[in-house]
Amino acid sequence: MTTTDTQRTGTERAETLELFRRVRALTEALAAPLSAEDQVVQSMPDVSPTKWHRAHTTWFFETFVLGPEHPGYQSPDPAYAYLFNSYYEQVGDRHPRAQRGLISRPTVDDVSHYRRHVDAAMEEFVASSPDPVFDRLRDIIEVGCHHEQQHQELLLMDIKHVLSCNPLDPRYDVRAATAEPGARTFTLDEPVFIDFEGGLVDIGHDGNGFSFDNETPRHTVLLTPYRIANRVVTTGEWRAFMADGGYSRAELWLSDGWATVQSQGWDAPLYWQHEDNGEWSVFTLEGRRPVIDAEPVVHVSHYEADAYARWAGARLPTEFEWEHMAASPTARAARSRSSDATHLHPAPAPRSDALVQLSTEVWQWTSSAYLPYPRFTPAPGALGEYNGKFMSNQMVLRGGACVTSPGHVRPTYRNFFPPSARWAFSGVRLAADA
């Protein structure tokens, strides 16, 4: 090996360790405000306990790196392979998702020990594994870090749902300063629709930097001219939709959406509550407080987003329109001005005619079904189950949210949820034909 190769490998090891340490530390920081009792609750089948998120993201490194590649590595408990597998069928059996809240043992302290045990082994592996082994596993370690960043957002989504079920309306972090509602009471002008010519455009990740496999391969799409709103929909605008009978007018809804509204009794976004004084309040990670009109509406399903767009005389953008917009020079300028720090609730847009709120406040529903790109091939082995097998009965969201981990957004990122899902930090950006 040449001196240059040695320097390259040393640099790559240092970068990998820095990413690994930063991501692992953030997960623990997000869990720190929570008691052991908080960390074991599962409030619905889609929610996982905080303890499980901390353990599962640790299981990933144990299963795909340490177990097969680190000589002499031993798990603190072989049963963890069953308890903390999520959906990787090729790896082995797993505990049912809807029963994760029944796992009182291992305890929260046991999971903390598990994380420290795996972290120490990973540090040793990255520092001392033979160069060919490290080169082969480096990409998997990077996937594991980005996978954990996804679970950091899920951790906050899930604990919000857990805490919302408590009649005391507890705050996620009692030490954090709450937002000043008075600073958010201004009203915004109507959104400005920005025109894009469309044409033959390239969609998908270009290979520079990290991406998940579902963002590839890059391919060409024909877009007809379209318009897209410069900001996302606000709670004030959503209240106008509600006041106009939005949740009771069948003509606004997709058939499955209307059936869901009827069966679930929806009359407002998730976490909204009608108070005795006739006003609406909303539960946030900072506790319950009055709805603020200037803030983005959040925790709405694809069904609700589609109905609102139809009521507003617009539509949802396709995921390709959204990506084309986000790759434009004006959007790049907006991203360079945006904050990359996690905050607990979406903030109002600045008064501007420019594109704003691309990836900082709410994920934005598109009208696109989650399907493979042309010539898509899942990764080989169990990691190929990561995205590809979910390409059915899901809708794509683009952008990013206030609780998305720093450095985890890009224009090509494809988030996806079932159309009825509401516990994600999901909102709406309108589009129309030019």
C-alpha positions as CSV (number, residue, x, y, z in Angstrom):
1,M,0.0,0.0,0.0
2,T,1.3,3.4,-0.9
3,T,1.6,6.4,1.4
4,T,-1.3,8.0,-0.4
5,D,-3.5,4.9,0.1
6,T,-2.6,4.8,3.8
7,Q,-3.5,8.5,4.2
8,R,-6.7,8.0,2.4
9,T,-7.7,5.0,4.5
10,G,-6.8,6.9,7.7
11,T,-8.9,9.9,6.6
12,E,-11.8,7.7,5.8
13,R,-11.6,5.9,9.2
14,A,-11.5,9.3,11.0
15,E,-14.5,10.5,9.0
16,T,-16.4,7.3,9.7
17,L,-15.7,7.5,13.4
18,E,-16.7,11.1,13.6
19,L,-20.0,10.4,11.9
20,F,-20.7,7.4,14.0
21,R,-19.9,9.2,17.3
22,R,-22.0,12.2,16.3
23,V,-25.1,10.2,15.4
24,R,-24.9,7.9,18.4
25,A,-24.5,10.8,20.7
26,L,-27.6,12.6,19.3
27,T,-29.8,9.6,19.9
28,E,-28.8,9.6,23.5
29,A,-29.3,13.3,23.8
30,L,-32.8,13.0,22.4
31,A,-33.6,10.2,24.9
32,A,-32.1,12.0,27.8
33,P,-35.2,14.1,28.8
34,L,-37.3,10.9,29.1
35,S,-37.8,8.8,32.2
36,A,-37.5,5.0,32.1
37,E,-41.3,4.9,32.2
38,D,-41.6,7.2,29.2
39,Q,-39.2,5.0,27.2
40,V,-41.2,1.8,27.4
41,V,-44.7,2.9,26.3
42,Q,-46.2,1.9,23.0
43,S,-49.3,4.0,22.3
44,M,-50.4,2.4,19.0
45,P,-49.0,-0.3,16.7
46,D,-47.2,2.2,14.5
47,V,-45.4,3.7,17.5
48,S,-42.2,2.1,18.9
49,P,-41.0,2.7,22.5
50,T,-38.0,5.0,22.8
51,K,-36.1,2.1,24.4
52,W,-36.8,0.0,21.3
53,H,-35.4,2.7,19.0
54,R,-32.2,2.9,21.0
55,A,-31.8,-0.9,20.9
56,H,-32.8,-1.4,17.3
57,T,-30.3,1.1,15.9
58,T,-27.7,-0.7,18.0
59,W,-28.8,-4.1,16.7
60,F,-28.2,-2.8,13.2
61,F,-24.4,-2.4,13.8
62,E,-24.2,-5.6,15.7
63,T,-26.0,-7.6,13.0
64,F,-24.5,-6.1,9.8
65,V,-21.0,-5.2,11.0
66,L,-19.7,-6.7,14.2
67,G,-21.3,-10.1,14.1
68,P,-20.1,-11.2,10.7
69,E,-16.8,-9.2,10.6
70,H,-15.4,-8.5,14.0
71,P,-13.5,-11.6,15.3
72,G,-14.4,-12.5,18.8
73,Y,-17.3,-10.1,19.2
74,Q,-20.0,-11.4,21.5
75,S,-23.5,-9.8,22.1
76,P,-24.5,-9.0,25.7
77,D,-27.5,-11.3,25.0
78,P,-28.2,-13.5,21.9
79,A,-32.0,-12.8,22.5
80,Y,-31.5,-9.2,21.3
81,A,-31.3,-10.6,17.7
82,Y,-34.9,-11.6,18.0
83,L,-36.2,-8.7,20.2
84,F,-34.8,-5.8,18.2
85,N,-35.0,-6.9,14.5
86,S,-37.6,-4.8,12.8
87,Y,-38.5,-6.3,9.4
88,Y,-35.4,-8.0,8.0
89,E,-36.8,-11.4,7.1
90,Q,-33.4,-12.7,5.8
91,V,-31.8,-12.1,9.2
92,G,-34.2,-14.2,11.2
93,D,-37.4,-14.2,13.2
94,R,-38.4,-11.1,15.1
95,H,-40.8,-10.0,17.9
96,P,-44.1,-8.7,16.6
97,R,-44.1,-4.9,16.0
98,A,-47.4,-4.2,17.7
99,Q,-46.1,-5.9,20.9
100,R,-42.9,-3.9,21.4
101,G,-44.4,-2.1,24.3
102,L,-44.8,-5.4,26.2
103,I,-41.0,-5.9,26.4
104,S,-40.4,-4.6,30.0
105,R,-37.1,-6.5,30.0
106,P,-34.3,-5.9,29.0
107,T,-34.6,-2.7,31.0
108,V,-33.7,0.9,29.9
109,D,-30.5,0.5,31.8
110,D,-29.8,-2.8,30.0
111,V,-30.3,-1.1,26.6
112,S,-27.9,1.7,27.7
113,H,-25.3,-1.0,28.5
114,Y,-26.0,-2.6,25.1
115,R,-25.4,0.7,23.3
116,R,-22.1,1.2,25.2
117,H,-21.0,-2.3,24.5
118,V,-21.6,-2.0,20.7
119,D,-20.1,1.5,20.6
120,A,-16.9,0.3,22.1
121,A,-16.7,-2.7,19.7
122,M,-17.4,-0.4,16.7
123,E,-14.7,2.1,17.8
124,E,-12.2,-0.8,17.9
125,F,-13.5,-2.2,14.6
126,V,-13.2,1.1,12.7
127,A,-9.7,1.8,14.2
128,S,-8.1,-1.6,13.7
129,S,-9.9,-3.7,11.1
130,P,-7.8,-4.7,8.1
131,D,-8.1,-2.2,5.2
132,P,-9.9,-4.6,2.9
133,V,-12.5,-5.3,5.6
134,F,-13.0,-1.7,6.5
135,D,-13.3,-0.7,2.8
136,R,-16.0,-3.4,2.4
137,L,-17.9,-2.4,5.5
138,R,-17.5,1.4,5.3
139,D,-20.7,1.9,3.2
140,I,-22.7,-0.3,5.6
141,I,-21.6,1.7,8.6
142,E,-22.7,4.9,6.7
143,V,-26.1,3.3,6.0
144,G,-26.3,2.4,9.7
145,C,-25.7,6.0,10.7
146,H,-28.3,7.4,8.3
147,H,-30.7,4.6,9.4
148,E,-30.2,5.8,13.0
149,Q,-30.9,9.4,11.9
150,Q,-34.2,8.2,10.6
151,H,-35.0,6.6,14.0
152,Q,-34.0,9.9,15.7
153,E,-37.0,11.5,13.9
154,L,-39.2,8.5,14.6
155,L,-38.2,8.7,18.3
156,L,-39.6,12.2,18.5
157,M,-42.7,11.4,16.4
158,D,-43.4,8.4,18.6
159,I,-42.8,10.0,22.0
160,K,-45.0,12.9,20.9
161,H,-47.9,10.4,20.3
162,V,-47.1,8.6,23.6
163,L,-47.2,11.9,25.6
164,S,-50.3,13.1,23.8
165,C,-52.2,10.1,25.3
166,N,-51.5,11.3,28.8
167,P,-54.3,13.5,30.2
168,L,-51.7,15.7,31.9
169,D,-50.4,16.9,28.5
170,P,-46.7,16.6,29.6
171,R,-43.9,18.3,27.9
172,Y,-41.2,16.2,26.2
173,D,-38.4,18.2,27.9
174,V,-39.4,20.3,30.9
175,R,-35.9,21.9,30.8
176,A,-36.4,23.4,27.4
177,A,-37.7,26.9,26.9
178,T,-41.2,27.0,25.3
179,A,-41.8,29.1,22.2
180,E,-43.3,32.5,22.7
181,P,-46.8,32.4,21.0
182,G,-46.9,36.1,20.8
183,A,-44.0,36.1,18.3
184,R,-46.1,33.8,16.1
185,T,-49.4,35.6,16.0
186,F,-48.8,37.6,12.8
187,T,-50.8,36.7,9.7
188,L,-49.2,35.8,6.4
189,D,-50.1,37.0,3.0
190,E,-51.5,34.6,0.5
191,P,-48.9,32.1,-0.8
192,V,-47.1,33.2,-4.0
193,F,-47.2,30.6,-6.8
194,I,-43.9,30.4,-8.7
195,D,-43.8,29.2,-12.3
196,F,-41.5,26.4,-13.6
197,E,-41.2,25.6,-17.3
198,G,-40.6,21.9,-16.8
199,G,-39.4,20.0,-19.8
200,L,-37.1,17.0,-19.8
201,V,-35.5,17.0,-16.3
202,D,-33.1,14.6,-14.5
203,I,-34.6,13.1,-11.3
204,G,-32.8,11.1,-8.7
205,H,-29.5,11.1,-6.9
206,D,-26.4,11.9,-8.9
207,G,-24.0,9.7,-6.9
208,N,-22.2,12.6,-5.1
209,G,-22.5,11.9,-1.4
210,F,-24.8,9.6,0.4
211,S,-28.2,8.4,-0.8
212,F,-30.5,5.5,-0.1
213,D,-31.1,3.0,-2.9
214,N,-34.7,4.3,-3.5
215,E,-33.3,7.6,-4.7
216,T,-31.6,5.9,-7.7
217,P,-31.0,5.4,-10.5
218,R,-31.0,8.9,-11.9
219,H,-33.4,9.1,-14.9
220,T,-35.2,11.6,-17.2
221,V,-38.8,12.7,-16.6
222,L,-41.0,14.9,-18.8
223,L,-42.7,17.7,-16.8
224,T,-45.3,19.9,-18.2
225,P,-45.2,23.6,-17.0
226,Y,-46.4,23.8,-13.4
227,R,-46.7,26.3,-10.5
228,I,-45.8,25.6,-6.9
229,A,-46.5,27.6,-3.7
230,N,-43.5,29.4,-2.2
231,R,-44.5,28.2,1.3
232,V,-46.4,25.5,3.0
233,V,-50.1,25.7,4.2
234,T,-50.7,27.4,7.6
235,T,-53.0,26.4,10.4
236,G,-55.0,29.6,9.7
237,E,-55.6,28.5,6.2
238,W,-56.5,25.0,7.4
239,R,-59.0,26.5,9.8
240,A,-60.7,28.2,6.9
241,F,-61.0,24.8,5.2
242,M,-62.5,23.4,8.4
243,A,-65.0,26.3,8.7
244,D,-66.1,25.7,5.2
245,G,-67.1,22.1,6.1
246,G,-63.9,20.6,4.7
247,Y,-64.2,17.4,6.8
248,S,-67.9,16.9,6.0
249,R,-68.0,17.5,2.2
250,A,-67.6,14.1,0.5
251,E,-67.0,15.8,-2.9
252,L,-63.6,17.0,-1.7
253,W,-62.3,13.5,-0.7
254,L,-60.8,10.5,-2.3
255,S,-63.0,7.5,-1.7
256,D,-60.6,5.8,0.7
257,G,-60.0,9.1,2.4
258,W,-63.7,9.8,2.9
259,A,-64.2,6.3,4.4
260,T,-61.3,7.0,6.8
261,V,-62.8,10.3,7.8
262,Q,-66.1,8.6,8.6
263,S,-64.6,5.6,10.4
264,Q,-62.0,7.6,12.4
265,G,-64.2,10.7,13.1
266,W,-61.6,13.2,11.9
267,D,-62.7,16.8,12.1
268,A,-59.2,18.4,12.5
269,P,-55.5,17.6,12.3
270,L,-54.1,15.1,14.7
271,Y,-53.3,16.6,18.2
272,W,-56.0,19.4,17.8
273,Q,-58.6,19.6,20.5
274,H,-61.7,21.8,20.7
275,E,-61.7,23.6,24.0
276,D,-64.7,24.7,26.1
277,N,-64.2,28.3,25.0
278,G,-64.7,27.4,21.4
279,E,-61.1,27.7,20.4
280,W,-58.7,25.0,19.1
281,S,-55.6,23.9,21.0
282,V,-52.8,21.7,19.8
283,F,-50.6,19.3,21.6
284,T,-46.9,19.8,20.9
285,L,-43.7,18.4,22.2
286,E,-43.6,21.6,24.3
287,G,-47.1,20.8,25.8
288,R,-50.6,21.9,24.8
289,R,-51.3,25.4,23.7
290,P,-53.6,27.4,21.5
291,V,-53.4,26.9,17.7
292,I,-51.4,29.7,16.1
293,D,-52.6,30.7,12.6
294,A,-49.2,31.6,11.1
295,E,-47.6,28.2,11.9
296,P,-47.5,25.4,9.3
297,V,-50.3,22.9,9.6
298,V,-48.8,19.6,10.6
299,H,-49.8,16.0,11.3
300,V,-52.3,15.7,8.4
301,S,-52.6,12.6,6.3
302,H,-52.3,12.4,2.5
303,Y,-56.1,12.1,2.3
304,E,-56.4,15.4,4.2
305,A,-53.7,17.1,2.1
306,D,-55.4,16.0,-1.1
307,A,-58.8,17.2,0.1
308,Y,-57.5,20.5,1.2
309,A,-55.7,21.0,-2.2
310,R,-59.0,20.3,-4.0
311,W,-60.9,22.7,-1.8
312,A,-58.2,25.4,-2.4
313,G,-58.6,25.0,-6.2
314,A,-55.1,23.5,-6.5
315,R,-53.5,20.1,-6.3
316,L,-50.5,18.4,-4.6
317,P,-47.2,18.5,-6.5
318,T,-45.8,15.3,-8.0
319,E,-42.6,14.2,-6.3
320,F,-40.8,15.0,-9.6
321,E,-42.2,18.5,-9.7
322,W,-41.1,18.9,-6.1
323,E,-37.6,17.7,-6.7
324,H,-37.2,19.8,-9.9
325,M,-38.3,22.9,-7.9
326,A,-35.9,22.0,-5.0
327,A,-33.0,21.7,-7.4
328,S,-33.7,25.2,-9.0
329,P,-31.3,28.1,-8.3
330,T,-33.9,29.9,-6.2
331,A,-34.4,26.8,-4.0
332,R,-30.6,26.4,-3.6
333,A,-30.5,29.9,-2.3
334,A,-33.3,29.1,0.2
335,R,-31.5,26.0,1.4
336,S,-28.4,28.0,2.0
337,R,-30.3,30.4,4.3
338,S,-32.2,27.7,6.2
339,S,-31.5,26.4,9.7
340,D,-30.2,22.9,10.1
341,A,-31.0,22.6,13.8
342,T,-33.7,20.4,15.2
343,H,-36.6,22.3,16.8
344,L,-39.8,20.8,18.4
345,H,-42.6,22.4,16.4
346,P,-42.9,24.0,12.9
347,A,-42.2,27.7,12.7
348,P,-44.0,30.3,10.6
349,A,-42.6,31.3,7.2
350,P,-40.9,34.6,6.9
351,R,-42.7,37.2,4.9
352,S,-41.2,36.6,1.5
353,D,-42.2,35.9,-2.1
354,A,-39.2,33.5,-2.4
355,L,-39.3,29.8,-1.9
356,V,-39.1,29.0,1.8
357,Q,-39.7,26.1,4.2
358,L,-38.2,23.5,1.8
359,S,-36.9,21.1,4.4
360,T,-37.0,22.8,7.8
361,E,-40.6,22.6,9.1
362,V,-42.8,19.8,7.7
363,W,-42.5,16.9,5.3
364,Q,-44.7,17.7,2.3
365,W,-47.1,15.2,0.8
366,T,-46.9,14.7,-3.0
367,S,-49.5,13.1,-5.3
368,S,-46.9,10.4,-6.2
369,A,-47.2,6.8,-5.2
370,Y,-44.0,5.3,-3.7
371,L,-42.8,3.2,-6.7
372,P,-39.4,2.1,-7.9
373,Y,-37.5,4.3,-10.4
374,P,-36.9,2.8,-13.8
375,R,-34.2,0.1,-13.6
376,F,-34.2,0.2,-9.8
377,T,-32.5,-2.8,-8.2
378,P,-32.5,-3.3,-4.4
379,A,-29.2,-3.8,-2.7
380,P,-28.1,-7.5,-2.4
381,G,-28.8,-9.4,0.8
382,A,-30.8,-8.4,3.8
383,L,-30.1,-4.7,3.3
384,G,-32.1,-4.9,0.1
385,E,-35.2,-5.1,2.3
386,Y,-34.5,-1.6,3.6
387,N,-36.7,0.3,1.0
388,G,-37.6,-1.8,-1.9
389,K,-40.1,-4.1,-0.3
390,F,-42.3,-1.2,0.8
391,M,-43.1,0.0,-2.7
392,S,-46.8,-0.6,-2.4
393,N,-49.7,1.3,-0.7
394,Q,-47.5,4.2,0.3
395,M,-47.3,7.8,-0.8
396,V,-44.2,10.0,-1.2
397,L,-43.3,13.0,1.0
398,R,-40.5,15.4,0.1
399,G,-38.5,17.9,2.0
400,G,-37.8,17.5,5.7
401,A,-39.3,18.6,9.1
402,C,-38.4,20.5,12.2
403,V,-37.5,17.2,13.9
404,T,-35.4,15.8,11.1
405,S,-31.8,15.2,12.1
406,P,-29.2,17.8,11.0
407,G,-27.6,16.9,7.7
408,H,-30.3,14.3,6.9
409,V,-32.1,16.2,4.1
410,R,-31.5,16.6,0.4
411,P,-33.7,17.3,-2.6
412,T,-33.7,13.7,-3.8
413,Y,-34.8,12.2,-0.4
414,R,-37.9,10.1,-0.7
415,N,-39.9,9.7,2.5
416,F,-43.0,7.5,2.4
417,F,-46.0,6.7,4.6
418,P,-49.4,5.1,4.1
419,P,-52.0,7.7,2.9
420,S,-53.8,7.6,6.2
421,A,-50.8,8.2,8.4
422,R,-50.9,11.3,10.6
423,W,-48.3,11.0,13.3
424,A,-45.4,12.0,11.1
425,F,-44.5,15.7,10.9
426,S,-46.4,16.0,7.6
427,G,-47.8,19.1,5.9
428,V,-48.9,20.5,2.6
429,R,-47.4,22.6,-0.2
430,L,-49.8,23.4,-3.1
431,A,-49.2,23.1,-6.8
432,A,-51.1,23.8,-10.0
433,D,-50.8,23.5,-13.7
434,A,-49.2,26.5,-15.3
